[in-house]
Amino acid sequence: MKKTAAAKTKTQSFYDRIADVHTLALKLNGYRASVAKYLRSLELEIDENSLVLDAGSGSGIVTLGFQDAGFRPKKTITFDLSFNLLKISSEQFRKEKQIDAANVSPVQGNVLELPFADNAFDLVLTCGVLEYVPLDDGLREMSRVLKTGGRLVFIPVKPSFVGSVLELLYKFKIHPVKNVRKISQRYFNIVGNHEFPVTEPIGWSKTIFLLEKKQP
Ligand SMILES: C[S@@+](CC[C@H](N)C(=O)[O-])C[C@H]1O[C@@H](n2cnc3c(N)ncnc32)[C@H](O)[C@@H]1O
């Protein structure tokens, strides 16, 4: 596994510590199926030449949902601060026969300093991560590594009762939706804002913005 960050941050230590229980919680709450259903509904231009980044991949739920939706890019990078979560998710990918584990590679580091070239990726997926960093810095960095016209599937935590509970448990800070819209538009065109159905637990705390990187 490639490593890019020297210092172990508080967030990294926190997620390294809770990696097992966090992974189990996500297995039970149906997030993977909800993400897969949403991604399947999009006309994403992903093929065997595409490069995809799951930024702040955690236990790998978004990459799993992406593959469940039928996408098979050339390579998906799962990128996270937590070594333990990267290890657990890589093991999970290998265990599941229908997942193209050979083309998923873990890289450890900070989303504010992505160790990738400008315009490298066709698609970036990010769920529940930018709550840990200044939103402008995070979105600017994700835009930098995306090709012009490439898409960012951005799944932030939204202000809500469940969001506030998670905010306390997971020690992050929810960005107000008005800031999400305003700051997103500095780097992206907003293609859509999807609400998960209320029957899907992910919708109790998260919303989805589909963004397209603006021309420079
Ligand atoms: C709430 S979890 C979400 C994980 C996954 N995307 C999901 O939807 O299940 C937040 C993840 O972001 C990672 N994270 C937090 N701050 C980060 C940073 N600055 N750079 C990279 N990863 C970060 C944590 O290690 C953790 O895995």
The ligand as an ORCA input file, in Angstrom:
! r2SCAN-3c Opt
* xyz 0 1
  C     -17.553      8.712      7.703
  S     -16.220      7.817      7.003
  C     -16.808      7.601      5.342
  C     -16.137      6.445      4.658
  C     -16.739      6.030      3.311
  N     -16.556      7.038      2.299
  C     -18.196      5.677      3.461
  O     -19.025      6.351      2.877
  O     -18.486      4.722      4.163
  C     -14.983      9.068      6.812
  C     -13.683      8.548      6.197
  O     -12.890      9.663      5.802
  C     -11.549      9.423      6.133
  N     -10.914     10.733      6.251
  C     -11.202     11.729      7.109
  N     -10.425     12.796      6.870
  C      -9.630     12.471      5.825
  C      -8.610     13.145      5.132
  N      -8.246     14.390      5.447
  N      -7.994     12.508      4.121
  C      -8.335     11.227      3.791
  N      -9.306     10.529      4.416
  C      -9.943     11.150      5.425
  C     -11.617      8.633      7.428
  O     -10.433      7.920      7.671
  C     -12.824      7.746      7.159
  O     -12.439      6.549      6.537
*
